[in-house]
Amino acid sequence: MRFAFALFKYFPFGGLQSDMLRIAECAAARGHEVTVFTGAWEGAAPRSGIHVRLLENGGGSNHRRARVFAEHFAAALKQETFDLSLTFNRFGGCDWYFAADNCLAVEMPRKHSSLLLKLLPRYRSFLEQEREVFSPQSRTNIFYITPRQKRDFMRCYGTPEERFFYLPPGISPEFRLRPDAERIRKEKRRELGVPEHSLMLLEVGGHFFGKGVDRVIRAVAALPEELRERCCFCIAGAAQARRILTFGRRCGVPEQSLRVLGPRKDVSELLTAADLMVHPARNEAAGNVLLEGIASGLPVICSEACGFSDFVAEAGGVVVPEPWSDRVFQQQLTEMLGHLGDYRARIISHGGGRDFCRRAGVAVDLLEQWVQRCLLRKDSHDVPR
């Protein structure tokens, strides 16, 4: 089978990008030919069986580039024959859409006034593209990853339920707890300069506001002195070192207690080295990193805003309820740091029996079945009456 995937931009370490590549690799491993149409590809070339085709996405504003990219992808589909098209960004006209983000029709009014949403072209354009995918008139099938997404899209657009297909979590097997975890922990902490007696708090995805880095810094500053002096908060992800360190000084957290690690290729080792994952995100459609922490045997505390917060609660971690309260987060963080051994034992006991790596295989199963059904319908229509 020939699959056409569309992704506005590929870069290493992105969650959506990782999902796309795992699905493409799974399809290629089964003998299918995958062509990824993208506006930019950063990083190593993909494995055999996966072809990358660069498309111009125009200039100017983000919403204009997104629209131009969608138009060029539609034109490319007319020039070649593919068995199906799957887009990882919001735009209509494709057979399948991978819904990695929450519903814009729900999220945008929470952040902007109705007048602003009507006046600014970027918001109108993004909402129009979402409507093209989810309207009852669309024929696009939807991969969704949390029940909240499906519920919001159906409520806002009246999307028929039969067009939704659930995908289970899909992290890399490298995050499973390793038998040599203690050796990795000691070596990585030495490399980072984190003393063995320190409490290493880790957040992966360093967007200062969206991932709640500021919330963690305020909580660390409010810890009892004995705990605060032992804490070392490490942030792996977007490099915003100056902003993070400046905010930390303002809150009374010294620079030696903050480590901005930037984008990393050794996230699985960082999780093994850490004592606690902190992820009080303000908006997180899913949060694969939470599952990576659980699979690694790492205690997790996150916000209820995270789509995968249910997995954290089931595994014995802590979910801070919405509406958000800094005071509640500080109390729960203090309690967790005082009983990390108990939390780690519960996480390891739960995570060892769960398979968080199935997403790509299930996605390709569903794509293959859809193509086969299309071929059967086509054959039945070709039979003389």
Beta strands, then each sheet from edge to edge (+ up, - down):
strand 1: 2-7
strand 2: 33-38
strand 3: 50-54
strand 4: 84-87
strand 5: 96-98
strand 6: 141-144
strand 7: 164-166
strand 8: 199-204
strand 9: 231-236
strand 10: 258-262
strand 11: 276-279
strand 12: 300-303
strand 13: 318-320
sheet 1: 3+ 2+ 1+ 4+ 5+ 6+ 7+
sheet 2: 10+ 9+ 8+ 11+ 12+ 13+
end
